[in-house]
Each structure stands twice: as structure tokens, then as C-alpha cells.
Amino acid sequence: MQYTSHYESPIGGITLASDGEALTGLWFDGQKYFALYLDREHEEKELAVFELAKKWLDVYFSGKDPDFKVPLHFTGSGFQNEVWEILYSIPYGQTMTYGGIAKIIAEKRGLSRMSAQAVGGAVGRNEISVIVPCHRVVGTNGSLTGYAGGIDKKIWLLEHEGADMDGLFRPKHSTAP
């Protein structure tokens, strides 16, 4: 059984999901791929993991880097989970490129290269937004493309964290809403 709860952030409503033990989803309401892996049958219920996740979000949205972790269960494919683990390691206020993530995976797997586009597909389907910071991933050329929550939210989150925005730009055409 999966459970859900709601959180109101400064940039819109957020739906949280859990398997009862750990967080399995965090989506901005209405975002692309919203609740992609959430069971049709789920129950709205307040759980300890939601309380902890909301505390984490309160600290984050107050302008601080939370100094504690929320238990997470990734529910994607093996490749997606591998990408999401790398996302989870990107420090507060820092960015990484899709190509940089592809290089890390290629090295781990002993490959000469990995597709940055494949990485982009996994990043875009990240089930635990904000806490697993897919907003910190940018194009090699500085393009702020590919955020399922929308480019405006990506920019807000990066600026909120004090990320260096020099050289980053809003793409003329984006796949994100």
C-alpha cells in the first residue's frame, strides 16, 4: 500500500508519497510525470516519514541546507536508480551537467562512454524532486533545460540555494512545462 500527503511550498503545492517506511515520491502538483509510479489505489495518511520530509522541506524553503536525511526508496529501473543516487549526491547550491553524470556512470560500469540523453530521460523522471535535486542538473552549454516541475521552478530553486547562475540560461525551446 502507498500513502500520500500534501505540502504547501512557496512555489506551489507538493504531493508526497510513501510505502509506509520511506519516501517514494515528491512532486510539484501538476508537473510532468506527476506520480508516474504511484499506485492508483493509495491512501492519504500522515506518517512519521511525511512529518520528517515536511520538516526537511521547511528547513530547505527557509533558505538553509537541511543537515539531516529523509529515508528514501527509489522505485525506478536499475539505471534510473543509479542516476538518482548521483543526483542525491549533488551538493546544495552546486550544479552538475547531464554529461558529467553520464561520465560517472560510464566509469562505474567500465564503459568508454554513456549517453547524456539517457541520463536526461532518467533525471526527468526523478520521483523525489527537491530532496533528490534534479533541479541542479544543467546542460553542458549552461542551458536550464529539462525540469519536469517547470523552468521557472528550476530557476527559483537554484537562485534560492545561491547557485552561481553566471553562464546559465533559459532555453528558447524546452521539453519542460
Secondary structure, DSSP 8 states (H G I E B T S, - for coil): -EEEEEEEETTEEEEEEESSSSEEEEEETT-TTTTTT--SSEEE---HHHHHHHHHHHHHHTTS--SS---B---S-HHHHHHHHHHHTS-TT--EEHHHHHHHHHHHHT-S---HHHHHHHHHT-SBTTTS-GGGEE-TTSB----TT-HHHHHHHHHHTT---TT-B--SS-S--
